[in-house]
Amino acid sequence: MATKMTPLHDRILVRRVEEAETARGGIIIPDTAKEKPQEGVVIAAGKGKTNDKGETFPLAVKEGDRVLFGKYAGTEIRFDNEDLLIMREEEVLGILSGAAKAAEKTGSRK
């Protein structure tokens, strides 16, 4: 049975989206030379941010959203033998609309 993780408050759990293995000229780029992708899919989200009055404000991102984040955003964790990122919603730069469908058509989504 797989363990489920639910981030607390305004945090989200993100799986990085891997980029293509080859460059334009067909040159294979080794893992050590690649930069880590700054794009990912939200796989779990917290309930939202709570203010001093106890009111909870829901997150703008939800499970399944494809997001763009900064190069050094979040904290890398290993959960269920998978490398993931946990970050605050404020570290997300934007939600990519239509990106998930385009990735499915090209077969680049895992």
N, C-alpha and C positions, 0 to 999 in steps of 0.2 A: 504494500500500500504506500503510495507516494505521500509525502508530507506536504501540506499546503501552507504557504506563508502569506500573511496579510500584513502589509506595512501599516504602521500607526500614523495617525493624524494626517498631515499633508505630504506624506512620503509616497513614492511610487516605486515599483519594481520593474526594471527594464531589461529586455534581452537585446543586445546589440544586433544590428542587421549587418551581416558580413558582406563586404564588397566583392566584386569579381576578382578572380585569382590572376588574371592576365591584364597587361596594359594594352594600349592601342596597337602597338606593333607586334603583339603576340608574345611579348617578353613576360615570362613568369616572374612575379615579384615574391621573394622569400618572406616568410612571416616576420622575420627580424627587421626587415626594411619597411614594412607596412605601418602606416599610422592606424590607430584604432578608430573604427567608424564612430561618427558623431550622430548616428541615426539609430533608432531602436524602436521596439514594439513594447508597449506597456502590457505586462502580464498580470499585474495586481496593483490595486490602488487603495490608499487609506480612506477613511470616512470624510476627512476634510479638516480644515483649520478651525480651531475653537477660540473665540475671543474671551475677554475677562468676564463677560456676563453669562458664559456657558453656551452661547449660540454657536452652532456648527455651520460653517460655510462649505458646501460641497466643492470638490475639485473640478476644474475645467477639463481635465483629461480623464479618460476612462480606459478600462481594459480593452485591448485591441487597437488603440490609437497608435499611429506611427508618429514618433516625435523626433525633433532635432534638439540636441543639447550641446553645451560647451565641451571643449576638449578635455578639461579637467573636472567636469561635473560629476557629482555622486561619489559613492564609495563602492569599490569592487568587492563583491562577495562570491563565495562558492556555495551553491545550494543545490542539493540533489545532483551532484556531479556536473553542474553547469555553472559557467561564469556569468554572473549577472551584475547589474548596477542597481543600487538603491539610492534614490535622490529625493530632494524636496521638489515639490511642483514648481517652485520659483526658479529652479535651475533649468527648466525646460524652456527653450527659446521659441518653439512653435510646434504646432501640430501639422503634419503633412497630409493634406487631403488628396485622395486619389492615388497616393503612393503605394498603398498596399495592393490595390487592384492591378496597378501597372507591374508590380513585382511578381504577382501571381501569373500574369500573362507571359512574362519573360522566363519564369521558372527560377528566379534568383532567391525566392523565399524558401526557408528551410521548414 
